Amino acid sequence: SWGTNQWGETGQNTRTAPWPGAGDPLLSSPTQVGTDTTWSMVTGSQYSTFAVKTDGTAWAWGRDLNGLLGLNDGSDSPASPGSKSSPVQIGTDTNWSTIFGNGTSSEEAIFALKADGTAWGWGSNPWGNLAQNQAYAQLKGASSPVQIPGTWSKFTTTGGFLQGIKTDGTLWMAGYGGNGQLAQNNTITYSSPVQIPGTWSDADVRSQALAIKTDGTLWAWGGNDYGGWGLNLGWTPTNIYRSSPTQVGTDTTWSEVKTNVFGGTLARKTDNTLWAWGANMSGQLGLNQSYTPAFYSSPTQITGTDWKTLGAGAYRYWAMRG
């Protein structure tokens, strides 16, 4: 791990001061976390890190705001036991398989799968995104894992949403629906999962939601910040949000999609070409330009035909090639 370490998120049993140049140094080159050689996957939120070992145990470290580490405590002070600067095991279970981080948020929920296909979540629950079927006045977060009914294959979560695909290919969402992100043809918030018709292979949600059906078609709904739908509609008062899915173009060869919190989308086709649209103020679309234009409202190809394994942060994307 490397980078900022205000809350111990690099797992080095130390913390930096809240600003660079004070206290313990930032890590500017890769540094091993402990001495174990049995890690199988790692992910994170803005200030926290989560990992699974080959023995099926789950581990967390960094900031524990609202119980985000799943350790049944959840203090927000860097000097308290609630923040961990080295890996701490989450419970005692030994059948965890994958943890899904939220990437850009320090206050929302984390979701994970066990080997038996059961899904679990913990952390903040401001809009019912933990899918515990609570009335709004009764919404509470969870500082240790709580189960979400069903058997699941993947999750996306950020900013008060849950978006998950079950093992049967059905797509479900819960949480905040004020911009139509839950695709229920309304702007209602739900604290238990609601289904989006169809069968799906991949999905991602931030202010806008994008998802790929099993027939390779791409669909968009929710917010349209900076043309993030990819429907060539721009960003105007009449194109702010949609509460039901709309197909993006007519192609049937989409295979993977990622969005970010500032209205951008990155998607890959089965021929391993890479396409981007939405906000471009920081050059995040990878088109060798920034600010002019500030956004693209339809898919635009990024050079190359060997792209795979996409990821997205607040103002950036990443991908592997080869």
Secondary structure, 3 states (H helix, E strand, C coil): CCECCCCCCCCCCCCECCCCCCECCCECCCCCCCCCCCEEEEEECCCEEEEEECCCCEEEEECCHHHCCCCCCCCCCCCCCCCEEEEEECCCCCCEEEEECCCCCCCCEEEEEECCCEEEEEECCCCCCCCCCCCHHHCCCEEEEEEEEEEEEEEEEECCEEEEEECCCCEEEEECCCCCCCCCCCCCCEEEEEEECCCEEEEEECCEEEEEECCCCEEEEEECHHHCCCCCCCCCHHHCEEEEEEECCCCCCEEEEEECCCCEEEEEECCCCEEEEEECCCCCCCCCCCCCCCEEEEEEEECCCCEEEEEECCCCEEEEEC
